[in-house]
Structures are given as structure tokens and as C-alpha cells.
């Protein structure tokens, strides 16, 4: 075998034998201890549930269609509710940078004999149950799509408020009597506000006392 052919064969053999090892190393780096694969890649996965009822008598609506759209306007998934008015879906979406480990979607819900309803900011997180109440069509009245907001968890809202207020350097109002450990933010700004904690950092959860109180 000529020297050039020998060198070529050696290079090909090296590529074939090293490629699988390289792939394994990359996968190992992505799989951080205690962190789901989706979270490590900036994605959030969860099973979310929709419960659809009619506003006329609050009965469960079977065969109501739920259509999910991501933040970029792309259709993600669709399905029909069961006899109890429930539809479940396993969803993976990019994490919403406003929250910790929470994704958000927009849902369009339609059913026979009812006006459409759009639900903005449906949270994609473990345990999400999104109720949707559809308004019946009423001839002679104003029939058009309705809209509402998703069931974002109160702790996620508190965390968002704390991070925005900390970035701006707001000062807290006096504590509320009878509500230990909590004081709402006020309009006054401290002279030297601190930096905004990064989303997904290890700062205390909302249940803990924020710094600067």
C-alpha cells in the first residue's frame, strides 16, 4: 500500500472510531445531574390539562377542540375533549424567559353552539389545569371570540414581580398587619439599584425573605 493510501486509511479509521465517543461525551455534558434533559437544553416539558365547560349551565363540553400555538405563532398540538370536557397533552416548548422553568402557550378553544375563546399565557409546567368557559351563541346579540389569561401559578407571579422590582431598585411598602414575611413593593426607587438576578439562578424562592427588607 502506498504511503498516501496508508495515511488516508488511518484518517478514516480514526473518524469512524472516535465519532461515537464524541457523541457520548456531548450527551453526557447535556445531562446535568438532577436536571431534566429538556430543561438543560432550554426547553420545558409537562402534561397540561384543559377543562372546558359551557357558561350557560357549566356542563362539561365533549368534543370541544383545543388548539395550541407557541410564542412564535406556530401550531403545536390540537385535540378534542372527552365526555368530561377534559383534554390532556404532553407539551415541550422553549422556556419563557420571564419565568423559572415555565413555558407559555396560546390556546384557541372552540365547540359547537358556542363562541370561540382564546386563552393567552397558558403555563406549561407540572400540574397545570387550565379551565375554559365557553359562551353560548345567542342570535341577535354580539357574538365574537372571547379571551382570557392562563392559570399562571401565584409563586411564579411573585417571583416575576420580585425580579422586576429588584432590577429597578424599588423599595418595599410597610409590612401588612397580620401577613408575616410579606410587604408589597412601592413606587419609590433606591438611589443605587442592584443588578437583576438572572432567570433560573439560585436566588431564594418567593417564599423566602427577599434581600434588602
C-alpha positions in Angstrom: 0.0 0.0 0.0 1.3 3.4 -0.9 2.1 6.0 1.9 -0.7 8.3 0.8 -3.2 5.5 0.9 -2.0 4.4 4.3 -2.4 7.9 5.7 -5.9 8.1 4.2 -7.0 4.8 5.7 -5.6 5.8 9.1 -7.6 9.1 9.0 -10.8 7.3 8.0 -10.3 4.7 10.8 -9.8 7.5 13.3 -13.0 9.3 12.3 -15.0 6.1 12.5 -13.8 5.1 15.9 -13.8 8.5 17.6 -17.2 9.8 16.4 -19.4 7.6 18.7 -17.2 8.5 21.7 -17.5 12.2 20.8 -21.3 11.9 20.6 -21.4 10.2 24.0 -19.3 13.0 25.6 -21.7 15.6 24.2 -24.7 13.8 25.5 -23.1 13.4 28.9 -22.4 17.1 29.1 -26.1 17.9 28.4 -27.3 15.5 31.0 -26.5 17.6 34.1 -27.1 15.8 37.4 -30.7 16.4 38.7 -31.7 18.5 35.6 -34.1 17.0 33.1 -32.8 16.8 29.5 -35.4 19.3 28.3 -34.5 21.8 31.0 -30.8 21.6 30.2 -31.5 22.5 26.6 -33.7 25.5 27.4 -37.0 23.5 26.9 -39.8 22.8 29.3 -41.9 19.6 29.1 -45.1 18.9 31.0 -48.6 17.3 30.7 -51.1 20.1 30.8 -54.9 19.6 31.1 -57.8 21.7 29.8 -61.3 21.5 31.3 -63.9 23.0 29.0 -67.5 23.9 30.2 -70.4 25.9 28.9 -71.2 29.2 30.5 -75.0 28.6 30.3 -75.1 25.7 32.8 -71.4 24.9 33.4 -71.8 21.4 31.9 -68.7 19.7 30.5 -68.4 20.1 26.8 -67.5 17.0 24.9 -65.7 17.2 21.5 -64.6 20.8 22.1 -61.4 21.4 20.1 -58.3 22.8 21.8 -55.6 24.3 19.5 -52.2 25.2 21.0 -49.9 27.8 19.5 -46.4 28.7 20.7 -44.9 32.2 21.1 -43.8 32.3 17.5 -47.3 31.6 16.2 -46.6 28.0 15.2 -49.3 25.4 15.8 -48.0 22.9 18.4 -50.8 20.4 19.0 -54.6 20.0 18.9 -57.2 17.6 20.2 -60.8 17.1 21.4 -62.1 17.0 24.9 -63.6 13.7 26.3 -67.0 13.1 27.8 -65.9 15.0 31.0 -64.8 18.0 28.9 -61.1 17.2 29.6 -58.2 17.2 27.1 -54.6 16.4 28.2 -51.5 16.9 26.1 -47.8 16.3 26.7 -46.1 19.5 25.6 -42.5 20.6 25.1 -41.8 24.3 24.4 -39.0 26.8 25.0 -38.8 28.2 28.5 -40.4 31.6 28.8 -37.5 33.9 29.9 -39.9 35.8 32.2 -40.3 32.8 34.4 -38.3 30.0 36.0 -38.7 26.6 34.2 -42.1 27.6 32.8 -43.1 27.7 29.1 -46.2 29.6 27.8 -48.6 28.9 25.0 -51.7 30.4 23.5 -54.8 28.2 23.3 -57.8 28.5 21.0 -60.9 26.6 22.2 -64.0 26.1 20.0 -67.1 24.0 20.4 -70.4 23.6 18.6 -73.1 26.1 19.6 -70.5 28.3 21.4 -68.3 31.3 20.6 -64.6 30.9 20.4 -62.3 31.6 23.4 -58.6 32.4 23.2 -56.5 31.8 26.4 -53.3 33.7 26.4 -50.3 32.8 28.6 -51.2 29.2 29.3 -48.4 27.9 31.5 -46.5 24.8 30.6 -45.5 23.4 33.9 -46.1 20.3 36.0 -49.7 20.3 37.4 -51.2 22.9 35.0 -55.0 22.6 34.8 -56.5 25.3 32.6 -60.3 25.8 32.9 -62.0 27.3 29.9 -65.6 28.6 29.9 -67.2 29.0 26.5 -70.1 31.5 25.9 -73.1 30.1 24.0 -74.1 31.6 20.7 -77.0 34.0 21.2 -78.7 35.1 18.0 -79.4 38.9 17.9 -76.6 39.6 20.4 -73.0 40.4 19.9 -71.2 37.1 19.1 -67.5 37.2 18.8 -64.4 35.5 20.2 -63.7 35.9 24.0 -60.3 35.9 25.6 -58.8 35.3 29.0 -55.4 34.7 30.7 -53.9 31.3 31.7 -53.7 29.9 35.2 -50.1 31.0 36.0 -49.1 29.9 39.5 -49.1 32.6 42.2 -45.5 31.8 43.1 -44.4 32.3 39.5 -46.1 35.7 39.6 -44.5 36.6 42.9 -41.1 35.6 41.6 -41.6 37.7 38.4 -42.6 40.8 40.4 -39.7 40.4 42.8 -37.1 40.2 40.0 -38.6 43.3 38.1 -38.7 45.3 41.3 -35.2 44.3 42.3 -33.9 45.3 38.8 -35.4 48.7 39.1 -34.4 49.1 42.7 -37.9 49.7 44.1 -38.4 50.0 47.9 -41.0 47.9 49.8 -44.0 49.4 51.5 -44.6 48.8 55.2 -45.5 45.2 56.1 -49.2 44.4 56.1 -50.5 43.7 59.6 -51.2 40.0 60.1 -49.2 39.0 57.0 -45.8 38.0 58.3 -43.0 37.9 55.9 -44.6 39.9 53.1 -44.6 43.6 52.1 -45.7 44.9 48.7 -43.3 46.9 46.6 -43.9 50.6 46.4 -43.2 53.3 43.8 -40.1 54.7 45.5 -36.7 53.8 43.9 -33.5 53.3 45.9 -30.6 55.5 44.8 -28.4 52.6 43.7 -30.5 49.7 42.5 -28.8 46.3 42.3 -28.4 44.2 39.2 -31.3 41.9 38.0 -30.8 38.3 39.2 -30.7 36.1 36.1 -33.7 33.9 35.4 -33.1 30.4 36.5 -30.4 31.4 39.0 -30.2 30.0 42.5 -31.6 33.1 44.3 -34.2 32.4 47.1 -37.7 31.4 46.1 -40.6 33.9 46.7 -41.4 32.2 50.0 -38.1 33.3 51.4 -37.3 36.9 52.6 -36.0 39.0 49.7 -32.7 40.8 50.3 -33.0 44.4 51.3 -36.1 44.2 53.5 
